[in-house]
Structures are given as C-alpha cells and as structure tokens.
Amino acid sequence: MQDKDEIREELDKLIEIRSDFYDFLDENIPKDRLGISYDFSDNPKLDAKSVYEYFHKLDYQARKLRGYLVKAYNLKAE
C-alpha cells in the first residue's frame, strides 16, 4: 500500500502542474470583459509545443496518481 504522505505529495504535484498550466493560459489568452472566462473571440495563437508540454505533464501526473490510488485502495483499474 502506498504511504499517505507519498500520495499527498503526488497530489500536490498535480495541483502545482495544473496551476502552472492555468498561469500559461492566463499569460497567453485574454479574459472576457468581466475577467471570468477566457476570450477566444480574437482567435489567440498559442504555441502548440508549449500547450502539449503542459498537457503532457498534467496527463502524466494524473496517470501516475491514478496508479497510486488504485494500488492504495485496491481498486480495479480499467
């Protein structure tokens, strides 16, 4: 069984990576006039490689954490 501190550490990494991704979006896509949602009306251009790098980190960490949780709680992975 995975140690709770190890799982917590991996959750913290996931949250940090997610935050980094949103920081990237905030820097590259303007917000609507209320400052709530991203405004895609001007079709902002994003560097595809940078977007993929953030997505890959987020996806990798989520899959890693999923494995830990499946093992820790003896879940059936599908």
N, CA and C atoms as an extended XYZ file, in Angstrom:
234
Properties=species:S:1:pos:R:3:atomname:S:1:resname:S:1:resid:I:1 pbc="F F F"
N         0.845       -1.198        0.000 N   MET     1
C         0.000        0.000        0.000 CA  MET     1
C         0.883        1.252        0.000 C   MET     1
N         0.470        2.240       -0.783 N   GLN     2
C         1.223        3.483       -0.857 CA  GLN     2
C         1.049        4.265        0.443 C   GLN     2
N         2.114        4.894        0.850 N   ASP     3
C         2.110        5.736        2.034 CA  ASP     3
C         1.255        6.978        1.774 C   ASP     3
N         0.457        7.394        2.766 N   LYS     4
C        -0.416        8.570        2.603 CA  LYS     4
C         0.386        9.819        2.266 C   LYS     4
N         1.557        9.958        2.862 N   ASP     5
C         2.379       11.139        2.576 CA  ASP     5
C         2.852       11.133        1.123 C   ASP     5
N         3.139        9.944        0.603 N   GLU     6
C         3.564        9.831       -0.792 CA  GLU     6
C         2.417       10.216       -1.732 C   GLU     6
N         1.216        9.768       -1.413 N   ILE     7
C         0.053       10.119       -2.226 CA  ILE     7
C        -0.224       11.616       -2.129 C   ILE     7
N        -0.133       12.170       -0.936 N   ARG     8
C        -0.338       13.611       -0.748 CA  ARG     8
C         0.683       14.411       -1.558 C   ARG     8
N         1.929       13.949       -1.572 N   GLU     9
C         2.983       14.625       -2.327 CA  GLU     9
C         2.653       14.609       -3.831 C   GLU     9
N         2.169       13.475       -4.317 N   GLU    10
C         1.814       13.377       -5.733 CA  GLU    10
C         0.597       14.248       -6.058 C   GLU    10
N        -0.360       14.337       -5.146 N   LEU    11
C        -1.496       15.247       -5.328 CA  LEU    11
C        -1.025       16.698       -5.386 C   LEU    11
N        -0.101       17.055       -4.522 N   ASP    12
C         0.451       18.412       -4.526 CA  ASP    12
C         1.132       18.714       -5.863 C   ASP    12
N         1.841       17.732       -6.414 N   LYS    13
C         2.482       17.915       -7.722 CA  LYS    13
C         1.438       18.151       -8.802 C   LYS    13
N         0.348       17.376       -8.756 N   LEU    14
C        -0.718       17.534       -9.739 CA  LEU    14
C        -1.312       18.939       -9.658 C   LEU    14
N        -1.564       19.412       -8.460 N   ILE    15
C        -2.134       20.744       -8.269 CA  ILE    15
C        -1.166       21.817       -8.773 C   ILE    15
N         0.113       21.640       -8.518 N   GLU    16
C         1.120       22.602       -8.980 CA  GLU    16
C         1.184       22.643      -10.510 C   GLU    16
N         1.175       21.472      -11.149 N   ILE    17
C         1.225       21.404      -12.609 CA  ILE    17
C        -0.022       22.051      -13.207 C   ILE    17
N        -1.183       21.784      -12.611 N   ARG    18
C        -2.436       22.389      -13.072 CA  ARG    18
C        -2.359       23.910      -12.951 C   ARG    18
N        -1.837       24.390      -11.847 N   SER    19
C        -1.690       25.826      -11.638 CA  SER    19
C        -0.755       26.437      -12.680 C   SER    19
N         0.345       25.758      -12.967 N   ASP    20
C         1.284       26.239      -13.992 CA  ASP    20
C         0.599       26.336      -15.353 C   ASP    20
N        -0.232       25.348      -15.667 N   PHE    21
C        -0.936       25.350      -16.951 CA  PHE    21
C        -1.888       26.543      -17.030 C   PHE    21
N        -2.639       26.785      -15.955 N   TYR    22
C        -3.541       27.941      -15.957 CA  TYR    22
C        -2.769       29.262      -15.992 C   TYR    22
N        -1.616       29.326      -15.372 N   ASP    23
C        -0.780       30.528      -15.468 CA  ASP    23
C        -0.379       30.771      -16.927 C   ASP    23
N        -0.013       29.694      -17.624 N   PHE    24
C         0.342       29.794      -19.039 CA  PHE    24
C        -0.840       30.327      -19.847 C   PHE    24
N        -2.031       29.771      -19.601 N   LEU    25
C        -3.215       30.247      -20.320 CA  LEU    25
C        -3.497       31.714      -20.001 C   LEU    25
N        -3.383       32.082      -18.720 N   ASP    26
C        -3.621       33.472      -18.316 CA  ASP    26
C        -2.663       34.436      -19.015 C   ASP    26
N        -1.446       34.000      -19.240 N   GLU    27
C        -0.447       34.849      -19.897 CA  GLU    27
C        -0.670       34.962      -21.397 C   GLU    27
N        -1.394       34.007      -21.982 N   ASN    28
C        -1.489       33.951      -23.437 CA  ASN    28
C        -2.874       34.141      -24.016 C   ASN    28
N        -3.905       34.119      -23.173 N   ILE    29
C        -5.270       34.288      -23.666 CA  ILE    29
C        -5.949       35.357      -22.812 C   ILE    29
N        -6.480       36.388      -23.468 N   PRO    30
C        -7.172       37.438      -22.694 CA  PRO    30
C        -8.457       36.904      -22.067 C   PRO    30
N        -8.908       37.577      -21.037 N   LYS    31
C       -10.166       37.233      -20.373 CA  LYS    31
C       -11.298       38.074      -20.980 C   LYS    31
N       -12.514       37.626      -20.770 N   ASP    32
C       -13.668       38.393      -21.235 CA  ASP    32
C       -13.763       39.699      -20.446 C   ASP    32
N       -14.719       40.524      -20.801 N   ARG    33
C       -14.809       41.849      -20.169 CA  ARG    33
C       -15.060       41.782      -18.674 C   ARG    33
N       -15.620       40.671      -18.196 N   LEU    34
C       -15.849       40.503      -16.758 CA  LEU    34
C       -14.639       39.889      -16.053 C   LEU    34
N       -13.669       39.436      -16.842 N   GLY    35
C       -12.474       38.838      -16.265 CA  GLY    35
C       -12.691       37.442      -15.710 C   GLY    35
N       -13.739       36.768      -16.187 N   ILE    36
C       -14.088       35.453      -15.657 CA  ILE    36
C       -13.630       34.323      -16.573 C   ILE    36
N       -13.990       34.426      -17.846 N   SER    37
C       -13.713       33.362      -18.808 CA  SER    37
C       -12.652       33.812      -19.802 C   SER    37
N       -12.016       32.838      -20.431 N   TYR    38
C       -11.076       33.162      -21.494 CA  TYR    38
C       -11.854       33.643      -22.712 C   TYR    38
N       -11.322       34.662      -23.369 N   ASP    39
C       -11.963       35.233      -24.544 CA  ASP    39
C       -11.232       34.738      -25.789 C   ASP    39
N       -11.871       33.824      -26.498 N   PHE    40
C       -11.275       33.258      -27.701 CA  PHE    40
C       -11.749       33.963      -28.972 C   PHE    40
N       -12.475       35.057      -28.819 N   SER    41
C       -13.073       35.732      -29.970 CA  SER    41
C       -12.051       36.239      -30.979 C   SER    41
N       -10.865       36.593      -30.535 N   ASP    42
C        -9.822       37.062      -31.451 CA  ASP    42
C        -8.911       35.930      -31.909 C   ASP    42
N        -9.328       34.689      -31.633 N   ASN    43
C        -8.555       33.513      -32.013 CA  ASN    43
C        -7.084       33.634      -31.623 C   ASN    43
N        -6.807       33.710      -30.322 N   PRO    44
C        -5.413       33.859      -29.888 CA  PRO    44
C        -4.576       32.675      -30.345 C   PRO    44
N        -3.373       32.964      -30.737 N   LYS    45
C        -2.454       31.930      -31.198 CA  LYS    45
C        -1.620       31.451      -30.018 C   LYS    45
N        -1.597       30.140      -29.841 N   LEU    46
C        -0.793       29.535      -28.784 CA  LEU    46
C         0.258       28.649      -29.426 C   LEU    46
N         1.404       28.618      -28.827 N   ASP    47
C         2.459       27.740      -29.297 CA  ASP    47
C         2.064       26.294      -28.979 C   ASP    47
N         1.825       25.513      -30.019 N   ALA    48
C         1.333       24.142      -29.838 CA  ALA    48
C         2.293       23.299      -29.004 C   ALA    48
N         3.574       23.481      -29.190 N   LYS    49
C         4.555       22.708      -28.418 CA  LYS    49
C         4.435       23.018      -26.930 C   LYS    49
N         4.271       24.281      -26.583 N   SER    50
C         4.132       24.662      -25.176 CA  SER    50
C         2.846       24.096      -24.581 C   SER    50
N         1.757       24.170      -25.333 N   VAL    51
C         0.493       23.621      -24.843 CA  VAL    51
C         0.644       22.128      -24.605 C   VAL    51
N         1.261       21.427      -25.563 N   TYR    52
C         1.451       19.984      -25.417 CA  TYR    52
C         2.310       19.663      -24.197 C   TYR    52
N         3.366       20.429      -23.975 N   GLU    53
C         4.241       20.178      -22.824 CA  GLU    53
C         3.467       20.284      -21.519 C   GLU    53
N         2.619       21.291      -21.394 N   TYR    54
C         1.805       21.422      -20.182 CA  TYR    54
C         0.815       20.270      -20.073 C   TYR    54
N         0.148       19.948      -21.184 N   PHE    55
C        -0.812       18.855      -21.169 CA  PHE    55
C        -0.132       17.539      -20.803 C   PHE    55
N         1.014       17.285      -21.392 N   HIS    56
C         1.725       16.027      -21.127 CA  HIS    56
C         2.089       15.905      -19.647 C   HIS    56
N         2.589       16.958      -19.047 N   LYS    57
C         2.928       16.940      -17.615 CA  LYS    57
C         1.693       16.667      -16.768 C   LYS    57
N         0.599       17.335      -17.100 N   LEU    58
C        -0.640       17.159      -16.355 CA  LEU    58
C        -1.178       15.736      -16.514 C   LEU    58
N        -1.178       15.235      -17.733 N   ASP    59
C        -1.669       13.890      -18.001 CA  ASP    59
C        -0.798       12.839      -17.327 C   ASP    59
N         0.515       12.999      -17.420 N   TYR    60
C         1.436       12.037      -16.803 CA  TYR    60
C         1.214       11.975      -15.292 C   TYR    60
N         1.111       13.132      -14.663 N   GLN    61
C         0.945       13.170      -13.214 CA  GLN    61
C        -0.394       12.563      -12.810 C   GLN    61
N        -1.435       12.836      -13.578 N   ALA    62
C        -2.754       12.266      -13.272 CA  ALA    62
C        -2.718       10.745      -13.396 C   ALA    62
N        -2.070       10.227      -14.443 N   ARG    63
C        -1.978        8.778      -14.602 CA  ARG    63
C        -1.135        8.150      -13.503 C   ARG    63
N        -0.069        8.828      -13.101 N   LYS    64
C         0.779        8.328      -12.012 CA  LYS    64
C        -0.019        8.267      -10.714 C   LYS    64
N        -0.734        9.319      -10.423 N   LEU    65
C        -1.549        9.381       -9.214 CA  LEU    65
C        -2.650        8.331       -9.251 C   LEU    65
N        -3.249        8.142      -10.412 N   ARG    66
C        -4.292        7.117      -10.558 CA  ARG    66
C        -3.738        5.748      -10.160 C   ARG    66
N        -2.533        5.433      -10.611 N   GLY    67
C        -1.913        4.165      -10.246 CA  GLY    67
C        -1.719        4.030       -8.749 C   GLY    67
N        -1.293        5.087       -8.109 N   TYR    68
C        -1.111        5.070       -6.656 CA  TYR    68
C        -2.439        4.808       -5.944 C   TYR    68
N        -3.499        5.499       -6.400 N   LEU    69
C        -4.795        5.363       -5.756 CA  LEU    69
C        -5.394        3.977       -5.986 C   LEU    69
N        -5.230        3.453       -7.181 N   VAL    70
C        -5.706        2.096       -7.470 CA  VAL    70
C        -5.027        1.104       -6.535 C   VAL    70
N        -3.733        1.267       -6.374 N   LYS    71
C        -2.977        0.355       -5.509 CA  LYS    71
C        -3.338        0.563       -4.030 C   LYS    71
N        -3.414        1.815       -3.614 N   ALA    72
C        -3.679        2.116       -2.191 CA  ALA    72
C        -5.052        1.641       -1.740 C   ALA    72
N        -6.026        1.734       -2.628 N   TYR    73
C        -7.389        1.381       -2.235 CA  TYR    73
C        -7.853        0.063       -2.855 C   TYR    73
N        -6.903       -0.674       -3.435 N   ASN    74
C        -7.188       -1.985       -4.015 CA  ASN    74
C        -8.368       -1.908       -4.990 C   ASN    74
N        -8.316       -0.881       -5.854 N   LEU    75
C        -9.370       -0.685       -6.832 CA  LEU    75
C        -9.057       -1.482       -8.107 C   LEU    75
N       -10.054       -1.731       -8.883 N   LYS    76
C        -9.862       -2.406      -10.141 CA  LYS    76
C        -9.598       -1.344      -11.199 C   LYS    76
N        -8.427       -1.365      -11.803 N   ALA    77
C        -8.085       -0.401      -12.832 CA  ALA    77
C        -8.679       -0.846      -14.161 C   ALA    77
N        -9.359        0.065      -14.827 N   GLU    78
C        -9.948       -0.243      -16.133 CA  GLU    78
C        -9.378        0.664      -17.162 C   GLU    78
